[in-house]
């Protein structure tokens, strides 16, 4: 169940990253900017249709190992 939750959150983060780009030139806050940068480092913006399975697994692994949270907290401070 935890692995499924990590994948679901990864999918939401990937969708959110894409959505932030559609809102340009609006600028997100610091936390969203940090999350977006982290997600986009292994997963480039979608232009053409492609499989996202590798992207989902990569982001889910970053959630599981804590590197996603650490990257965001490095920018904005502790969240917990």
Biopython code that builds the backbone (N, CA, C, O; Angstrom):
import numpy as np
from Bio.PDB.StructureBuilder import StructureBuilder

atoms = [
    (1, "UNK", "N", (0.824, -1.178, 0.000)),
    (1, "UNK", "CA", (0.000, 0.000, 0.000)),
    (1, "UNK", "C", (0.878, 1.254, 0.000)),
    (1, "UNK", "O", (0.561, 2.230, -0.681)),
    (2, "UNK", "N", (1.960, 1.235, 0.747)),
    (2, "UNK", "CA", (2.845, 2.404, 0.779)),
    (2, "UNK", "C", (3.476, 2.653, -0.595)),
    (2, "UNK", "O", (3.573, 3.800, -1.031)),
    (3, "UNK", "N", (3.900, 1.593, -1.274)),
    (3, "UNK", "CA", (4.489, 1.748, -2.606)),
    (3, "UNK", "C", (3.470, 2.339, -3.580)),
    (3, "UNK", "O", (3.817, 3.178, -4.412)),
    (4, "UNK", "N", (2.236, 1.910, -3.479)),
    (4, "UNK", "CA", (1.189, 2.469, -4.345)),
    (4, "UNK", "C", (0.968, 3.952, -4.044)),
    (4, "UNK", "O", (0.751, 4.750, -4.956)),
    (5, "UNK", "N", (1.024, 4.312, -2.773)),
    (5, "UNK", "CA", (0.864, 5.718, -2.385)),
    (5, "UNK", "C", (2.011, 6.566, -2.917)),
    (5, "UNK", "O", (1.798, 7.692, -3.365)),
    (6, "UNK", "N", (3.230, 6.027, -2.868)),
    (6, "UNK", "CA", (4.383, 6.756, -3.398)),
    (6, "UNK", "C", (4.250, 6.962, -4.900)),
    (6, "UNK", "O", (4.589, 8.030, -5.411)),
    (7, "UNK", "N", (3.771, 5.974, -5.596)),
    (7, "UNK", "CA", (3.571, 6.108, -7.042)),
    (7, "UNK", "C", (2.456, 7.103, -7.355)),
    (7, "UNK", "O", (2.570, 7.901, -8.285)),
    (8, "UNK", "N", (1.387, 7.051, -6.578)),
    (8, "UNK", "CA", (0.288, 8.004, -6.794)),
    (8, "UNK", "C", (0.774, 9.435, -6.560)),
    (8, "UNK", "O", (0.434, 10.337, -7.325)),
    (9, "UNK", "N", (1.559, 9.643, -5.519)),
    (9, "UNK", "CA", (2.111, 10.969, -5.256)),
    (9, "UNK", "C", (3.071, 11.375, -6.370)),
    (9, "UNK", "O", (3.088, 12.538, -6.772)),
    (10, "UNK", "N", (3.867, 10.441, -6.872)),
    (10, "UNK", "CA", (4.775, 10.739, -7.983)),
    (10, "UNK", "C", (3.988, 11.196, -9.213)),
    (10, "UNK", "O", (4.384, 12.148, -9.885)),
    (11, "UNK", "N", (2.891, 10.530, -9.503)),
    (11, "UNK", "CA", (2.051, 10.915, -10.636)),
    (11, "UNK", "C", (1.500, 12.324, -10.429)),
    (11, "UNK", "O", (1.488, 13.132, -11.358)),
    (12, "UNK", "N", (1.051, 12.612, -9.231)),
    (12, "UNK", "CA", (0.532, 13.953, -8.925)),
    (12, "UNK", "C", (1.618, 15.009, -9.069)),
    (12, "UNK", "O", (1.357, 16.099, -9.577)),
    (13, "UNK", "N", (2.837, 14.698, -8.627)),
    (13, "UNK", "CA", (3.937, 15.657, -8.761)),
    (13, "UNK", "C", (4.294, 15.897, -10.222)),
    (13, "UNK", "O", (4.569, 17.031, -10.615)),
    (14, "UNK", "N", (4.290, 14.849, -11.019)),
    (14, "UNK", "CA", (4.565, 15.007, -12.451)),
    (14, "UNK", "C", (3.473, 15.839, -13.126)),
    (14, "UNK", "O", (3.771, 16.706, -13.948)),
    (15, "UNK", "N", (2.236, 15.583, -12.787)),
    (15, "UNK", "CA", (1.133, 16.372, -13.349)),
    (15, "UNK", "C", (1.219, 17.820, -12.883)),
    (15, "UNK", "O", (0.975, 18.742, -13.661)),
    (16, "UNK", "N", (1.562, 18.017, -11.625)),
    (16, "UNK", "CA", (1.703, 19.369, -11.087)),
    (16, "UNK", "C", (2.831, 20.138, -11.749)),
    (16, "UNK", "O", (2.703, 21.335, -12.007)),
    (17, "UNK", "N", (3.935, 19.456, -12.025)),
    (17, "UNK", "CA", (5.055, 20.107, -12.708)),
    (17, "UNK", "C", (4.634, 20.583, -14.091)),
    (17, "UNK", "O", (4.982, 21.686, -14.513)),
    (18, "UNK", "N", (3.891, 19.751, -14.782)),
    (18, "UNK", "CA", (3.403, 20.130, -16.110)),
    (18, "UNK", "C", (2.448, 21.323, -16.003)),
    (18, "UNK", "O", (2.488, 22.241, -16.822)),
    (19, "UNK", "N", (1.602, 21.294, -14.995)),
    (19, "UNK", "CA", (0.629, 22.376, -14.812)),
    (19, "UNK", "C", (1.311, 23.704, -14.522)),
    (19, "UNK", "O", (0.883, 24.743, -15.025)),
    (20, "UNK", "N", (2.365, 23.682, -13.718)),
    (20, "UNK", "CA", (3.100, 24.917, -13.415)),
    (20, "UNK", "C", (3.617, 25.545, -14.701)),
    (20, "UNK", "O", (3.600, 26.766, -14.857)),
    (21, "UNK", "N", (4.072, 24.709, -15.611)),
    (21, "UNK", "CA", (4.608, 25.229, -16.868)),
    (21, "UNK", "C", (3.519, 25.831, -17.751)),
    (21, "UNK", "O", (3.790, 26.756, -18.517)),
    (22, "UNK", "N", (2.305, 25.325, -17.656)),
    (22, "UNK", "CA", (1.200, 25.897, -18.431)),
    (22, "UNK", "C", (0.781, 27.262, -17.899)),
    (22, "UNK", "O", (0.150, 28.040, -18.616)),
    (23, "UNK", "N", (1.126, 27.558, -16.654)),
    (23, "UNK", "CA", (0.718, 28.818, -16.041)),
    (23, "UNK", "C", (1.720, 29.946, -16.256)),
    (23, "UNK", "O", (1.485, 31.070, -15.814)),
    (24, "UNK", "N", (2.822, 29.665, -16.922)),
    (24, "UNK", "CA", (3.812, 30.715, -17.182)),
    (24, "UNK", "C", (3.126, 31.856, -17.926)),
    (24, "UNK", "O", (2.296, 31.607, -18.801)),
    (25, "UNK", "N", (3.445, 33.056, -17.606)),
    (25, "UNK", "CA", (4.591, 33.576, -16.873)),
    (25, "UNK", "C", (4.373, 33.720, -15.372)),
    (25, "UNK", "O", (5.216, 34.308, -14.694)),
    (26, "UNK", "N", (3.281, 33.208, -14.835)),
    (26, "UNK", "CA", (3.097, 33.267, -13.391)),
    (26, "UNK", "C", (4.219, 32.501, -12.705)),
    (26, "UNK", "O", (4.682, 31.482, -13.217)),
    (27, "UNK", "N", (4.652, 32.984, -11.562)),
    (27, "UNK", "CA", (5.745, 32.367, -10.821)),
    (27, "UNK", "C", (5.211, 31.678, -9.577)),
    (27, "UNK", "O", (4.464, 32.291, -8.814)),
    (28, "UNK", "N", (5.575, 30.415, -9.351)),
    (28, "UNK", "CA", (5.133, 29.716, -8.143)),
    (28, "UNK", "C", (5.919, 30.186, -6.926)),
    (28, "UNK", "O", (6.944, 30.856, -7.052)),
    (29, "UNK", "N", (5.426, 29.826, -5.757)),
    (29, "UNK", "CA", (6.131, 30.121, -4.516)),
    (29, "UNK", "C", (7.393, 29.284, -4.396)),
    (29, "UNK", "O", (7.662, 28.419, -5.229)),
    (30, "UNK", "N", (8.160, 29.553, -3.351)),
    (30, "UNK", "CA", (9.455, 28.894, -3.181)),
    (30, "UNK", "C", (9.348, 27.377, -3.068)),
    (30, "UNK", "O", (10.151, 26.660, -3.664)),
    (31, "UNK", "N", (8.374, 26.878, -2.317)),
    (31, "UNK", "CA", (8.228, 25.434, -2.139)),
    (31, "UNK", "C", (7.856, 24.739, -3.433)),
    (31, "UNK", "O", (8.421, 23.697, -3.765)),
    (32, "UNK", "N", (6.916, 25.303, -4.160)),
    (32, "UNK", "CA", (6.511, 24.720, -5.442)),
    (32, "UNK", "C", (7.654, 24.812, -6.439)),
    (32, "UNK", "O", (7.870, 23.888, -7.223)),
    (33, "UNK", "N", (8.376, 25.901, -6.416)),
    (33, "UNK", "CA", (9.521, 26.057, -7.319)),
    (33, "UNK", "C", (10.572, 24.976, -7.037)),
    (33, "UNK", "O", (11.131, 24.396, -7.968)),
    (34, "UNK", "N", (10.839, 24.708, -5.764)),
    (34, "UNK", "CA", (11.821, 23.680, -5.392)),
    (34, "UNK", "C", (11.335, 22.289, -5.798)),
    (34, "UNK", "O", (12.112, 21.486, -6.315)),
    (35, "UNK", "N", (10.056, 22.004, -5.566)),
    (35, "UNK", "CA", (9.492, 20.707, -5.941)),
    (35, "UNK", "C", (9.532, 20.542, -7.459)),
    (35, "UNK", "O", (9.881, 19.475, -7.965)),
    (36, "UNK", "N", (9.177, 21.589, -8.170)),
    (36, "UNK", "CA", (9.180, 21.551, -9.633)),
    (36, "UNK", "C", (10.589, 21.271, -10.155)),
    (36, "UNK", "O", (10.773, 20.418, -11.023)),
    (37, "UNK", "N", (11.568, 21.978, -9.636)),
    (37, "UNK", "CA", (12.949, 21.782, -10.089)),
    (37, "UNK", "C", (13.408, 20.357, -9.820)),
    (37, "UNK", "O", (14.084, 19.752, -10.653)),
    (38, "UNK", "N", (13.044, 19.816, -8.657)),
    (38, "UNK", "CA", (13.448, 18.452, -8.333)),
    (38, "UNK", "C", (12.808, 17.459, -9.287)),
    (38, "UNK", "O", (13.481, 16.561, -9.793)),
    (39, "UNK", "N", (11.520, 17.611, -9.536)),
    (39, "UNK", "CA", (10.804, 16.682, -10.419)),
    (39, "UNK", "C", (11.333, 16.786, -11.845)),
    (39, "UNK", "O", (11.463, 15.775, -12.534)),
    (40, "UNK", "N", (11.634, 17.990, -12.284)),
    (40, "UNK", "CA", (12.092, 18.170, -13.660)),
    (40, "UNK", "C", (13.529, 17.717, -13.873)),
    (40, "UNK", "O", (13.934, 17.528, -15.020)),
    (41, "UNK", "N", (14.306, 17.539, -12.832)),
    (41, "UNK", "CA", (15.682, 17.091, -13.048)),
    (41, "UNK", "C", (15.740, 15.697, -13.687)),
    (41, "UNK", "O", (16.543, 15.506, -14.601)),
    (42, "UNK", "N", (14.939, 14.714, -13.261)),
    (42, "UNK", "CA", (14.965, 13.431, -13.960)),
    (42, "UNK", "C", (13.870, 13.282, -15.022)),
    (42, "UNK", "O", (13.892, 12.332, -15.805)),
    (43, "UNK", "N", (12.919, 14.212, -15.049)),
    (43, "UNK", "CA", (11.761, 14.060, -15.920)),
    (43, "UNK", "C", (11.529, 15.341, -16.720)),
    (43, "UNK", "O", (10.933, 16.289, -16.208)),
    (44, "UNK", "N", (11.993, 15.378, -17.968)),
    (44, "UNK", "CA", (11.804, 16.594, -18.763)),
    (44, "UNK", "C", (10.340, 16.868, -19.070)),
    (44, "UNK", "O", (9.492, 15.976, -19.029)),
    (45, "UNK", "N", (10.074, 18.121, -19.376)),
    (45, "UNK", "CA", (8.719, 18.551, -19.722)),
    (45, "UNK", "C", (8.171, 17.701, -20.863)),
    (45, "UNK", "O", (8.890, 17.342, -21.795)),
    (46, "UNK", "N", (6.895, 17.393, -20.768)),
    (46, "UNK", "CA", (6.251, 16.625, -21.826)),
    (46, "UNK", "C", (5.972, 17.533, -23.013)),
    (46, "UNK", "O", (5.370, 18.597, -22.876)),
    (47, "UNK", "N", (6.414, 17.098, -24.159)),
    (47, "UNK", "CA", (6.097, 17.782, -25.396)),
    (47, "UNK", "C", (5.283, 16.845, -26.261)),
    (47, "UNK", "O", (4.153, 17.142, -26.650)),
    (48, "UNK", "N", (5.875, 15.732, -26.545)),
    (48, "UNK", "CA", (5.209, 14.687, -27.306)),
    (48, "UNK", "C", (4.788, 13.570, -26.366)),
    (48, "UNK", "O", (5.293, 13.456, -25.249)),
    (49, "UNK", "N", (3.871, 12.761, -26.825)),
    (49, "UNK", "CA", (3.397, 11.631, -26.038)),
    (49, "UNK", "C", (4.544, 10.645, -25.822)),
    (49, "UNK", "O", (5.260, 10.297, -26.761)),
    (50, "UNK", "N", (4.711, 10.198, -24.567)),
    (50, "UNK", "CA", (5.725, 9.205, -24.246)),
    (50, "UNK", "C", (5.321, 8.474, -22.979)),
    (50, "UNK", "O", (4.475, 8.945, -22.218)),
    (51, "UNK", "N", (5.920, 7.344, -22.766)),
    (51, "UNK", "CA", (5.663, 6.583, -21.554)),
    (51, "UNK", "C", (6.263, 7.317, -20.357)),
    (51, "UNK", "O", (7.380, 7.832, -20.423)),
    (52, "UNK", "N", (5.514, 7.355, -19.282)),
    (52, "UNK", "CA", (6.000, 8.003, -18.064)),
    (52, "UNK", "C", (6.389, 6.994, -16.981)),
    (52, "UNK", "O", (6.668, 7.385, -15.848)),
    (53, "UNK", "N", (6.410, 5.727, -17.310)),
    (53, "UNK", "CA", (6.663, 4.722, -16.277)),
    (53, "UNK", "C", (8.021, 4.920, -15.601)),
    (53, "UNK", "O", (8.119, 4.807, -14.379)),
    (54, "UNK", "N", (9.056, 5.209, -16.369)),
    (54, "UNK", "CA", (10.380, 5.431, -15.768)),
    (54, "UNK", "C", (10.375, 6.683, -14.898)),
    (54, "UNK", "O", (10.951, 6.683, -13.810)),
    (55, "UNK", "N", (9.731, 7.746, -15.364)),
    (55, "UNK", "CA", (9.636, 8.988, -14.602)),
    (55, "UNK", "C", (8.900, 8.742, -13.279)),
    (55, "UNK", "O", (9.337, 9.196, -12.222)),
    (56, "UNK", "N", (7.792, 8.027, -13.353)),
    (56, "UNK", "CA", (7.007, 7.731, -12.152)),
    (56, "UNK", "C", (7.845, 6.956, -11.152)),
    (56, "UNK", "O", (7.862, 7.286, -9.966)),
    (57, "UNK", "N", (8.539, 5.931, -11.617)),
    (57, "UNK", "CA", (9.354, 5.113, -10.716)),
    (57, "UNK", "C", (10.501, 5.919, -10.118)),
    (57, "UNK", "O", (10.831, 5.742, -8.945)),
    (58, "UNK", "N", (11.110, 6.798, -10.903)),
    (58, "UNK", "CA", (12.210, 7.621, -10.403)),
    (58, "UNK", "C", (11.739, 8.586, -9.324)),
    (58, "UNK", "O", (12.380, 8.716, -8.281)),
    (59, "UNK", "N", (10.629, 9.256, -9.567)),
    (59, "UNK", "CA", (10.104, 10.205, -8.580)),
    (59, "UNK", "C", (9.592, 9.451, -7.353)),
    (59, "UNK", "O", (9.787, 9.912, -6.228)),
    (60, "UNK", "N", (8.946, 8.310, -7.544)),
    (60, "UNK", "CA", (8.477, 7.507, -6.407)),
    (60, "UNK", "C", (9.657, 7.061, -5.539)),
    (60, "UNK", "O", (9.555, 7.059, -4.313)),
    (61, "UNK", "N", (10.771, 6.684, -6.165)),
    (61, "UNK", "CA", (11.958, 6.285, -5.404)),
    (61, "UNK", "C", (12.508, 7.461, -4.601)),
    (61, "UNK", "O", (12.973, 7.281, -3.476)),
    (62, "UNK", "N", (12.456, 8.668, -5.177)),
    (62, "UNK", "CA", (12.922, 9.863, -4.473)),
    (62, "UNK", "C", (12.019, 10.193, -3.288)),
    (62, "UNK", "O", (12.494, 10.694, -2.269)),
    (63, "UNK", "N", (10.745, 9.922, -3.411)),
    (63, "UNK", "CA", (9.820, 10.098, -2.281)),
    (63, "UNK", "C", (10.163, 9.078, -1.203)),
    (63, "UNK", "O", (10.241, 9.410, -0.020)),
    (64, "UNK", "N", (10.365, 7.835, -1.624)),
    (64, "UNK", "CA", (10.625, 6.748, -0.674)),
    (64, "UNK", "C", (11.945, 6.958, 0.074)),
    (64, "UNK", "O", (12.011, 6.726, 1.282)),
    (65, "UNK", "N", (12.987, 7.392, -0.624)),
    (65, "UNK", "CA", (14.293, 7.510, 0.044)),
    (65, "UNK", "C", (14.493, 8.862, 0.738)),
    (65, "UNK", "O", (15.524, 9.085, 1.374)),
    (66, "UNK", "N", (13.521, 9.754, 0.619)),
    (66, "UNK", "CA", (13.583, 11.026, 1.328)),
    (66, "UNK", "C", (14.285, 12.143, 0.582)),
    (66, "UNK", "O", (14.337, 13.269, 1.078)),
    (67, "UNK", "N", (14.831, 11.865, -0.603)),
    (67, "UNK", "CA", (15.576, 12.908, -1.306)),
    (67, "UNK", "C", (14.662, 14.016, -1.835)),
    (67, "UNK", "O", (15.085, 15.169, -1.929)),
    (68, "UNK", "N", (13.419, 13.681, -2.180)),
    (68, "UNK", "CA", (12.481, 14.725, -2.612)),
    (68, "UNK", "C", (12.223, 15.706, -1.471)),
    (68, "UNK", "O", (12.343, 16.918, -1.650)),
    (69, "UNK", "N", (11.871, 15.182, -0.308)),
    (69, "UNK", "CA", (11.604, 16.035, 0.848)),
    (69, "UNK", "C", (12.840, 16.848, 1.224)),
    (69, "UNK", "O", (12.734, 18.035, 1.531)),
    (70, "UNK", "N", (14.003, 16.214, 1.202)),
    (70, "UNK", "CA", (15.239, 16.913, 1.555)),
    (70, "UNK", "C", (15.516, 18.073, 0.605)),
    (70, "UNK", "O", (15.959, 19.138, 1.036)),
    (71, "UNK", "N", (15.256, 17.870, -0.688)),
    (71, "UNK", "CA", (15.491, 18.925, -1.662)),
    (71, "UNK", "C", (14.567, 20.116, -1.433)),
    (71, "UNK", "O", (15.002, 21.264, -1.524)),
    (72, "UNK", "N", (13.309, 19.854, -1.140)),
    (72, "UNK", "CA", (12.362, 20.942, -0.889)),
    (72, "UNK", "C", (12.708, 21.647, 0.421)),
    (72, "UNK", "O", (12.724, 22.877, 0.486)),
    (73, "UNK", "N", (12.985, 20.866, 1.459)),
    (73, "UNK", "CA", (13.328, 21.469, 2.759)),
    (73, "UNK", "C", (14.638, 22.264, 2.697)),
    (73, "UNK", "O", (14.804, 23.230, 3.442)),
    (74, "UNK", "N", (15.564, 21.873, 1.825)),
    (74, "UNK", "CA", (16.811, 22.627, 1.663)),
    (74, "UNK", "C", (16.538, 24.040, 1.163)),
    (74, "UNK", "O", (17.299, 24.965, 1.444)),
    (75, "UNK", "N", (15.458, 24.196, 0.427)),
    (75, "UNK", "CA", (15.089, 25.504, -0.113)),
    (75, "UNK", "C", (14.222, 26.337, 0.818)),
    (75, "UNK", "O", (14.364, 27.559, 0.882)),
    (76, "UNK", "N", (13.314, 25.665, 1.547)),
    (76, "UNK", "CA", (12.332, 26.456, 2.314)),
    (76, "UNK", "C", (12.351, 26.186, 3.817)),
    (76, "UNK", "O", (11.628, 26.851, 4.558)),
    (77, "UNK", "N", (13.144, 25.245, 4.285)),
    (77, "UNK", "CA", (13.171, 24.917, 5.712)),
    (77, "UNK", "C", (12.319, 23.688, 6.006)),
    (77, "UNK", "O", (11.640, 23.150, 5.131)),
    (78, "UNK", "N", (12.376, 23.268, 7.255)),
    (78, "UNK", "CA", (11.681, 22.045, 7.665)),
    (78, "UNK", "C", (10.181, 22.144, 7.469)),
    (78, "UNK", "O", (9.559, 23.160, 7.777)),
    (79, "UNK", "N", (9.606, 21.052, 6.942)),
    (79, "UNK", "CA", (8.163, 20.989, 6.747)),
    (79, "UNK", "C", (7.473, 20.254, 7.889)),
    (79, "UNK", "O", (6.270, 20.409, 8.097)),
    (80, "UNK", "N", (8.220, 19.471, 8.613)),
    (80, "UNK", "CA", (7.603, 18.688, 9.711)),
    (80, "UNK", "C", (8.006, 19.214, 11.056)),
    (80, "UNK", "O", (7.583, 18.679, 12.081)),
]
sb = StructureBuilder()
sb.init_structure("model")
sb.init_model(0)
sb.init_chain("A")
sb.init_seg("    ")
for serial, (resi, resn, name, xyz) in enumerate(atoms, 1):
    if name == "N":
        sb.init_residue(resn, " ", resi, " ")
    sb.init_atom(name, np.array(xyz, "f"), 0.0, 1.0, " ", f" {name:<3s}", serial, name[0])
structure = sb.get_structure()
